Amino acid sequence: MIYLFLYTIGLIAIWYIYRVGWIVAVKTIISIIIPSLLIVLFNLKAGRFIFRNPVLGIISSLPTAILIFRGSKPLVTFINAYIDENTQGNIDLEDVIETESVPIDE
C-alpha cells in the first residue's frame, strides 16, 4: 500500500514538473516537504513526553501543526529566495544583444 502511495506521489510530481517547470515545482515541493517533516518530527517527539492520553495528543496536534507551519515560513522563503537567486544568475550578459525597435510605418 505504501508503494502505491509513493508511486502516485511520484506520478503527480512528474506531471507537475511537466506543467509548471522544474524550478517552480522544486520550490513548491520544498514548501510542502519542510513544514510537513517539522510537524511530524515535533508530534513524534513531543507526543511521547507531553501527552500520555492519545485523545489529548490528537486534539492538540492541529494547533501545533498550524504554529509549526507558520514558524517554518521564513525558512521556506529563505530557501526559495536562494533558489531564485541561483537560477537568475545563470544568464550571461555577454551573450545578450541589445536592439532598438523601430515602427514599420516610418
DAGIMO-V401710 format. One record per residue. N is the residue number from 1. RES is the residue in three letters. SS is DSSP state (alpha for helix, beta for strand, coil for the rest). PHI is phi in radians with two decimals (none if undefined). OMEGA is omega in whole degrees, 0 to 359 (NA if undefined). Layout:
n:N res:RES ss:SS phi:PHI omega:OMEGA
n:N res:RES ss:SS phi:PHI omega:OMEGA
//
This chain:
n:1 res:MET ss:coil phi:none omega:179
n:2 res:ILE ss:alpha phi:-1.17 omega:178
n:3 res:TYR ss:alpha phi:-1.10 omega:178
n:4 res:LEU ss:alpha phi:-1.12 omega:177
n:5 res:PHE ss:alpha phi:-1.09 omega:180
n:6 res:LEU ss:alpha phi:-1.15 omega:177
n:7 res:TYR ss:alpha phi:-1.09 omega:179
n:8 res:THR ss:alpha phi:-1.11 omega:179
n:9 res:ILE ss:alpha phi:-1.09 omega:177
n:10 res:GLY ss:alpha phi:-1.10 omega:178
n:11 res:LEU ss:alpha phi:-1.13 omega:178
n:12 res:ILE ss:alpha phi:-1.11 omega:179
n:13 res:ALA ss:alpha phi:-1.13 omega:179
n:14 res:ILE ss:alpha phi:-1.12 omega:178
n:15 res:TRP ss:alpha phi:-1.09 omega:181
n:16 res:TYR ss:alpha phi:-1.17 omega:176
n:17 res:ILE ss:alpha phi:-1.10 omega:178
n:18 res:TYR ss:alpha phi:-1.12 omega:185
n:19 res:ARG ss:alpha phi:-1.30 omega:189
n:20 res:VAL ss:alpha phi:-1.94 omega:181
n:21 res:GLY ss:coil phi:1.86 omega:186
n:22 res:TRP ss:alpha phi:-1.14 omega:186
n:23 res:ILE ss:alpha phi:-1.17 omega:180
n:24 res:VAL ss:alpha phi:-1.13 omega:180
n:25 res:ALA ss:alpha phi:-1.16 omega:179
n:26 res:VAL ss:alpha phi:-1.12 omega:179
n:27 res:LYS ss:alpha phi:-1.11 omega:179
n:28 res:THR ss:alpha phi:-1.18 omega:180
n:29 res:ILE ss:alpha phi:-1.13 omega:177
n:30 res:ILE ss:alpha phi:-1.12 omega:181
n:31 res:SER ss:alpha phi:-1.21 omega:175
n:32 res:ILE ss:alpha phi:-1.66 omega:187
n:33 res:ILE ss:alpha phi:-1.22 omega:185
n:34 res:ILE ss:alpha phi:-1.08 omega:178
n:35 res:PRO ss:alpha phi:-1.10 omega:180
n:36 res:SER ss:alpha phi:-1.11 omega:178
n:37 res:LEU ss:alpha phi:-1.11 omega:179
n:38 res:LEU ss:alpha phi:-1.13 omega:179
n:39 res:ILE ss:alpha phi:-1.14 omega:181
n:40 res:VAL ss:alpha phi:-1.13 omega:180
n:41 res:LEU ss:alpha phi:-1.09 omega:180
n:42 res:PHE ss:alpha phi:-1.13 omega:182
n:43 res:ASN ss:alpha phi:-1.18 omega:177
n:44 res:LEU ss:alpha phi:-1.20 omega:183
n:45 res:LYS ss:alpha phi:-1.28 omega:185
n:46 res:ALA ss:alpha phi:-1.31 omega:182
n:47 res:GLY ss:alpha phi:-1.13 omega:179
n:48 res:ARG ss:alpha phi:-1.25 omega:187
n:49 res:PHE ss:alpha phi:-1.54 omega:187
n:50 res:ILE ss:alpha phi:-1.47 omega:190
n:51 res:PHE ss:coil phi:-1.90 omega:175
n:52 res:ARG ss:coil phi:-1.49 omega:180
n:53 res:ASN ss:coil phi:-1.66 omega:182
n:54 res:PRO ss:alpha phi:-1.12 omega:179
n:55 res:VAL ss:alpha phi:-1.14 omega:178
n:56 res:LEU ss:alpha phi:-1.12 omega:178
n:57 res:GLY ss:alpha phi:-1.15 omega:179
n:58 res:ILE ss:alpha phi:-1.19 omega:180
n:59 res:ILE ss:alpha phi:-1.15 omega:183
n:60 res:SER ss:alpha phi:-1.45 omega:182
n:61 res:SER ss:alpha phi:-1.23 omega:180
n:62 res:LEU ss:alpha phi:-1.16 omega:178
n:63 res:PRO ss:alpha phi:-1.10 omega:178
n:64 res:THR ss:alpha phi:-1.18 omega:178
n:65 res:ALA ss:alpha phi:-1.13 omega:179
n:66 res:ILE ss:alpha phi:-1.15 omega:179
n:67 res:LEU ss:alpha phi:-1.13 omega:180
n:68 res:ILE ss:alpha phi:-1.20 omega:178
n:69 res:PHE ss:alpha phi:-1.07 omega:179
n:70 res:ARG ss:alpha phi:-1.24 omega:178
n:71 res:GLY ss:alpha phi:-1.26 omega:181
n:72 res:SER ss:coil phi:-1.54 omega:180
n:73 res:LYS ss:alpha phi:-1.00 omega:179
n:74 res:PRO ss:alpha phi:-1.08 omega:178
n:75 res:LEU ss:alpha phi:-1.14 omega:179
n:76 res:VAL ss:alpha phi:-1.13 omega:179
n:77 res:THR ss:alpha phi:-1.11 omega:178
n:78 res:PHE ss:alpha phi:-1.11 omega:180
n:79 res:ILE ss:alpha phi:-1.16 omega:178
n:80 res:ASN ss:alpha phi:-1.14 omega:177
n:81 res:ALA ss:alpha phi:-1.15 omega:178
n:82 res:TYR ss:alpha phi:-1.13 omega:178
n:83 res:ILE ss:alpha phi:-1.13 omega:178
n:84 res:ASP ss:alpha phi:-1.08 omega:181
n:85 res:GLU ss:alpha phi:-1.11 omega:181
n:86 res:ASN ss:alpha phi:-1.30 omega:181
n:87 res:THR ss:alpha phi:-1.37 omega:180
n:88 res:GLN ss:alpha phi:-1.39 omega:180
n:89 res:GLY ss:coil phi:-1.42 omega:184
n:90 res:ASN ss:coil phi:-1.48 omega:181
n:91 res:ILE ss:coil phi:-1.44 omega:178
n:92 res:ASP ss:coil phi:-1.53 omega:181
n:93 res:LEU ss:alpha phi:-1.33 omega:178
n:94 res:GLU ss:alpha phi:-1.23 omega:182
n:95 res:ASP ss:alpha phi:-1.54 omega:183
n:96 res:VAL ss:coil phi:-1.58 omega:178
n:97 res:ILE ss:coil phi:-1.89 omega:179
n:98 res:GLU ss:coil phi:-1.53 omega:179
n:99 res:THR ss:coil phi:-2.28 omega:176
n:100 res:GLU ss:coil phi:-1.96 omega:178
n:101 res:SER ss:coil phi:-1.71 omega:181
n:102 res:VAL ss:coil phi:-2.11 omega:179
n:103 res:PRO ss:coil phi:-1.13 omega:182
n:104 res:ILE ss:coil phi:-1.27 omega:184
n:105 res:ASP ss:coil phi:-1.13 omega:185
n:106 res:GLU ss:coil phi:-1.41 omega:NA
//
